[in-house]
C-alpha cells in the first residue's frame, strides 16, 4: 500500500458544502476514501455526493449543525450504521459575519458583541463540539486522525476580522492542546493537526477581495502584494496536504499547523 493511501478510510467533513470542503471531498473520494459530507445545505450536499458517485467514488451527505450535540450524535449514529467507524474528521465548518468585523471607515467600538460571540462560537466551539462527538469512536478503535481548519488570521493580527481571527487563533491552540491530550491519555495512534490556508477565493471572502468585475479590491491588492506567489490559492491546492495529514505518511506528525499559503506567512517587506 502506498504511504499516502487513504483508500477505504471513512472521512467526515464538516462544512463540506463550502468551496474548499467540497473540493477536498471530491479529491478524497477520487483517492478511494468513503466521504461523509456534512453541512446545512441539503441540496448542495446532495449535488456534491451525486458528482462523486458519478465519478465512481463513495459518499453520503448528512444535514448537520456543528453547534448542536444532539444533531451531531445522530450524524454519528448514521455514519456508524453505514460504515461502522470513523477514520478521520476534517473540521472545515466556519464563517464570518458583518457585525464581528470592522468596516474600513469604522473602529473597534463598532464591533457588535453578539455577532462576535456568534463568529467565535461557530468557528471555535463548532470545531470543539464535533471533535468531542467524532473522536469517541476513534478512541474506541484506537486509531484516527483529526484535521482542524485554522487560518492566516491565527498568525497575524489582521485588520478588521476581529471575531474570526480570535476564533482561528483558538483553533490553533486547541489543536496543540488536543494532540497532547489524546496521545497521552488515550493513544498516540490518534493524531490531531490543523491546516492554515492562505487566501483562497470562497463565497465568504470573494466580495472582500475582488470587485464585481473580477478586479482586486484594495484589500485584495494588499493580500497579493504580500503573497510571494502573487496569486490566490486554488481549492485543489489544499488537497495534497489534507491527504498527507490523514495518511500513514504523517504517522509521526501531531499538534502542528500546516501552512498552505503561497508564502504569505513568510513575506518580508
BATORPA-262627 format. One record per residue (C-alpha): y, z, x. Coordinates in nm, 4 decimals. Each point is the difference from the previous one (the first is absolute). Example, Ala and Ser with C-alpha at 12.3 -4.5 7.8 and 13.67 -1.06 7.14 Angstrom:
% residues 2
py; pz; px
-0.4500; 0.7800; 1.2300
0.3440; -0.0660; 0.1370
//
This chain:
% residues 269
py; pz; px
0.0000; 0.0000; 0.0000
0.3499; -0.0817; 0.1220
0.2085; 0.2924; 0.1209
0.2667; -0.0964; -0.2525
-0.2374; -0.0590; -0.2909
0.0873; 0.1553; -0.3354
-0.2743; -0.1777; -0.1936
-0.1112; 0.1955; -0.3089
0.2574; 0.2753; 0.0513
0.1390; 0.1328; -0.3287
0.3757; -0.0036; 0.0549
0.2396; 0.1584; -0.2514
0.3605; -0.1231; 0.0072
0.2726; 0.1815; -0.1947
0.3053; -0.2177; -0.0586
-0.2391; -0.2915; 0.0169
0.2049; -0.2298; -0.2231
0.3007; -0.0005; 0.2323
0.0693; -0.2895; 0.2368
-0.1474; 0.1788; 0.3011
-0.2840; 0.1738; -0.1832
-0.1158; -0.3199; -0.1696
0.0022; -0.1938; 0.3264
-0.2000; 0.2719; 0.1744
-0.2467; 0.0135; -0.2907
-0.0640; -0.3734; 0.0190
-0.0539; 0.0152; 0.3749
-0.2390; 0.2953; -0.0081
-0.2005; -0.1605; -0.2799
-0.0240; -0.3217; 0.2021
-0.1374; 0.2112; 0.2858
-0.2760; 0.1311; -0.2261
0.1430; 0.3293; -0.1267
-0.0385; 0.1123; -0.3604
0.3611; 0.0483; -0.0955
0.1263; 0.2325; -0.2728
0.3565; -0.0959; -0.0857
0.1940; 0.2754; -0.1748
0.3447; -0.0250; -0.1536
0.2031; 0.0220; -0.3182
0.0160; -0.3699; -0.0875
-0.3304; -0.1042; -0.1554
0.0843; -0.3662; -0.0474
0.0945; -0.0420; 0.3648
-0.2980; 0.2037; 0.1174
-0.2437; -0.2045; -0.2069
0.1505; -0.3211; 0.1399
-0.0518; 0.1183; 0.3585
-0.3601; 0.0963; -0.0762
-0.0560; -0.3387; -0.1599
0.1328; -0.1743; 0.3119
-0.2259; 0.2070; 0.2236
-0.3087; -0.0687; -0.2109
0.0718; -0.3729; -0.0121
0.0099; 0.0063; 0.3807
-0.3423; 0.1666; 0.0082
0.1171; 0.3572; 0.0585
-0.0722; 0.3199; -0.1886
0.2760; 0.2016; -0.1643
0.0917; 0.2091; -0.3020
0.3316; 0.1175; -0.1417
0.0782; 0.3424; -0.1416
0.3231; 0.1072; -0.1666
0.1206; 0.3149; 0.1714
0.2832; 0.2461; 0.0389
0.0178; 0.1508; 0.3479
0.1872; 0.2976; -0.1433
-0.2692; 0.0888; -0.2546
-0.3111; 0.1817; 0.1245
-0.1892; -0.0509; -0.3253
0.0474; -0.3774; 0.0176
-0.0976; -0.0058; 0.3675
-0.3127; 0.2039; -0.0658
-0.1012; -0.2498; -0.2689
0.0673; -0.2831; 0.2453
-0.2320; 0.1693; 0.2478
-0.2707; 0.0427; -0.2621
0.0224; -0.3702; -0.0852
-0.0217; -0.0984; 0.3671
-0.2988; 0.2247; 0.0658
-0.1719; -0.1407; -0.3098
0.0520; -0.3533; 0.1317
-0.0595; 0.0460; 0.3732
-0.1215; 0.3548; 0.0627
0.2421; 0.0792; 0.2809
0.3486; -0.0392; 0.1492
0.0151; -0.1146; 0.3616
0.3740; -0.0469; 0.0452
0.3239; 0.0854; -0.1787
0.3236; -0.1900; 0.0536
0.2976; 0.1913; -0.1414
0.2322; -0.2963; -0.0568
0.1728; 0.1256; -0.3161
0.3688; 0.0776; 0.0305
0.3473; -0.1232; -0.0738
0.3693; 0.0744; -0.0213
0.2715; 0.0169; -0.2624
0.3761; -0.0325; -0.0151
0.0912; 0.3651; -0.0533
-0.1805; 0.1061; 0.3175
0.1874; -0.2514; 0.2139
0.3619; -0.0149; 0.1043
0.2000; -0.3094; -0.0915
0.1995; -0.1721; 0.2791
0.3214; 0.1404; -0.1459
-0.1484; 0.3440; -0.0772
-0.0869; 0.3137; 0.1908
-0.2460; 0.2919; 0.0074
0.1585; 0.1720; -0.3022
-0.0961; -0.2961; -0.2192
-0.3732; 0.0656; 0.0392
-0.1579; 0.1020; -0.3313
-0.2352; 0.2902; 0.0631
-0.2335; -0.0902; -0.2869
-0.0390; -0.3499; 0.1429
-0.0469; 0.1467; 0.3475
-0.2815; 0.2224; -0.1339
-0.1614; -0.2947; -0.1749
-0.0040; -0.2130; 0.3150
-0.1311; 0.2818; 0.2195
-0.2683; 0.0801; -0.2578
-0.1082; -0.3613; -0.0452
-0.0313; -0.0673; 0.3722
-0.1052; 0.3350; 0.1467
-0.1751; 0.1835; -0.2834
-0.1335; -0.3404; -0.1079
-0.1774; -0.0113; 0.3356
-0.1160; 0.3627; 0.0161
-0.1464; 0.0133; -0.3523
-0.2194; -0.3142; 0.0202
-0.1145; 0.1212; 0.3406
-0.1169; 0.3291; -0.1503
-0.2015; -0.1912; -0.2588
-0.1498; -0.2778; 0.2125
-0.0566; 0.2046; 0.3145
-0.2568; 0.2161; -0.1781
-0.2783; -0.2628; -0.0200
0.0674; -0.0851; 0.3655
-0.0496; 0.3654; 0.0959
-0.3208; 0.0091; -0.2029
-0.1238; -0.3165; 0.1733
0.1155; 0.1202; 0.3416
0.1955; -0.3144; 0.0841
0.3027; -0.2055; -0.1021
0.3465; -0.1201; 0.0876
0.3448; 0.0499; -0.1499
0.3043; -0.2127; 0.0757
0.3376; 0.1170; -0.1272
0.3097; -0.2183; -0.0202
0.2948; 0.1251; 0.2018
0.3095; -0.2037; 0.0845
0.2629; -0.0812; 0.2595
0.2123; 0.2438; -0.1976
-0.2249; 0.2801; 0.1252
0.1051; -0.0696; 0.3609
0.3730; -0.0498; -0.0419
0.2565; 0.1628; -0.2292
0.0811; -0.3295; -0.1715
0.3148; -0.0195; -0.2052
-0.0132; 0.0032; -0.3805
-0.3742; 0.0633; -0.0662
0.0136; 0.3800; -0.0003
-0.2870; 0.0838; -0.2375
-0.2340; -0.2740; 0.1193
0.0541; 0.0835; 0.3676
-0.0596; 0.3709; -0.0555
-0.3238; -0.0746; -0.1839
-0.1281; -0.2424; 0.2628
0.0747; 0.2466; 0.2803
-0.2030; 0.2488; -0.2023
-0.2879; -0.2472; -0.0218
-0.0085; -0.0391; 0.3790
-0.0078; 0.3783; 0.0364
-0.2655; 0.0347; -0.2706
-0.2137; -0.2607; 0.1778
-0.0052; 0.2027; 0.3221
-0.0599; 0.3234; -0.1905
-0.2904; -0.1382; -0.2010
-0.1647; -0.1677; 0.3002
-0.0300; 0.3404; 0.1655
-0.0921; 0.1805; -0.3222
-0.2841; -0.2361; -0.0860
-0.1421; -0.0338; 0.3520
-0.0075; 0.3739; 0.0703
-0.1030; 0.1299; -0.3429
-0.2299; -0.2762; -0.1254
-0.1007; -0.2771; 0.2387
0.1505; -0.2177; 0.2752
-0.1696; -0.2930; -0.1713
0.2899; -0.0134; -0.2463
0.3117; -0.1488; 0.1561
0.3551; 0.0187; -0.1342
0.2651; -0.2395; 0.1237
0.3124; -0.1728; -0.1269
0.1576; -0.3406; 0.0309
0.3758; -0.0446; 0.0325
0.1016; -0.3513; -0.1047
0.3243; -0.1385; 0.1277
0.2059; -0.2136; -0.2361
-0.2098; -0.2119; -0.2342
0.1580; -0.1638; -0.3035
-0.1374; 0.1580; -0.3168
0.1126; 0.0226; -0.3616
0.1599; 0.3348; 0.0791
0.2192; -0.1000; 0.2932
0.0603; -0.3734; -0.0492
0.3398; 0.0437; -0.1660
0.1033; 0.2485; 0.2702
-0.0832; -0.2358; 0.2863
0.0603; -0.3493; -0.1428
0.2457; -0.1699; -0.2332
-0.1124; -0.2051; -0.3029
0.0287; -0.3177; 0.2088
-0.2342; 0.1430; 0.2646
0.2661; 0.0703; 0.2591
0.0165; 0.3424; 0.1616
0.2141; 0.2810; -0.1331
0.2004; 0.2072; 0.2449
-0.2867; 0.2516; 0.0147
-0.2570; -0.2763; 0.0424
0.2021; -0.1461; 0.2852
0.0150; 0.3404; 0.1683
-0.3776; 0.0405; -0.0319
-0.0692; -0.3382; 0.1585
0.2507; 0.0749; 0.2770
-0.2057; 0.3088; 0.0901
-0.3376; -0.1741; -0.0266
-0.1024; -0.1681; 0.3275
-0.2179; -0.2512; -0.1906
0.3131; -0.1008; -0.1973
-0.1753; -0.0286; -0.3346
-0.1507; 0.2074; -0.2798
-0.3701; 0.0736; 0.0068
-0.2509; -0.1958; -0.2066
-0.2255; 0.2141; -0.2234
-0.3158; -0.1385; 0.1614
0.1202; 0.1368; 0.3350
-0.0881; 0.3523; -0.1177
-0.3611; -0.0880; -0.0761
-0.1407; 0.0061; 0.3521
0.1352; 0.3477; 0.0713
-0.1343; 0.1313; -0.3299
-0.3432; -0.1510; 0.0673
-0.0020; 0.1502; 0.3488
0.0869; 0.3481; -0.1273
-0.2812; 0.0083; -0.2587
-0.2600; -0.1599; 0.2268
-0.2174; 0.1519; 0.2724
0.2373; -0.1557; 0.2527
0.2275; 0.2999; -0.0691
-0.2770; 0.2623; 0.0166
0.2019; 0.2180; 0.2438
0.3377; -0.0564; -0.1647
0.1453; 0.2623; -0.2323
0.3357; 0.1612; -0.0735
0.1987; -0.2997; 0.1169
0.2602; -0.2292; -0.1563
-0.0600; -0.3666; 0.0833
0.3257; -0.1939; 0.0119
0.0053; -0.3634; -0.1170
0.3648; -0.0964; 0.0226
0.0705; -0.2989; 0.2237
0.1505; 0.2399; 0.2524
0.2587; 0.1605; -0.2312
-0.0811; 0.3540; 0.1099
0.0180; -0.1021; 0.3659
0.3406; -0.1692; -0.0299
0.2612; 0.1014; 0.2552
0.3619; -0.1076; -0.0327
//
